[in-house]
């Protein structure tokens, strides 16, 4: 069965510093995708970044990058130069391959950016 | 292009009443997901459909919950009878397997309060 683990319930970071949000996963499917979503206080779910299991390079999207370590089954989100608007809940998610293509989410990490 | 549309956005109902949540996925998407979000349990996958067929309903909490997808552009999640512990935000999401990244797009959620 698929599993996503986010071990940091909350984090406080000073504005302009880099942030790493941890995510580990477990699956027996050789083909899978990993995602990060942001949920601000308004409640909407915003897609940030995607990494495929066969992708050779780490995904990047602007200030977001995904530190993908396949052997360790980790997919940490790195936010560079954090901003006050980055304060939100962040969810790691995984989608399996054709054998099990549902998308499951971790419990989330609440990030607070301090001015 | 319109996103995933959910209704109602907010509902307050009395225990024992029937609740129907509605979802219109993004046109052309072949997957539809229903999630429930609470503080205690995070984001739980309730059920998902592929090409209007329910694939996995193992997350549906009990027989009081049912979901249907009569066509590619409409789905309902019904709770009958509702209980206070059903109070949560219910998200509908859709995706198209053939796109890259293979992500899902969320509606704004239906905020349900059962009193």
Interface residues (C-beta under 8 A of the other chain):
Chain A: X33 X35 X37 X43 X44 X45 X47 X50 X52 X91 X95 X101 X102 X103 X104 X105 X106 X107 X108
Chain B: X31 X33 X35 X42 X43 X45 X48 X50 X55 X56 X89 X91 X93 X95 X97 X101 X102 X103 X104 X105 X106 X108 X109 X111
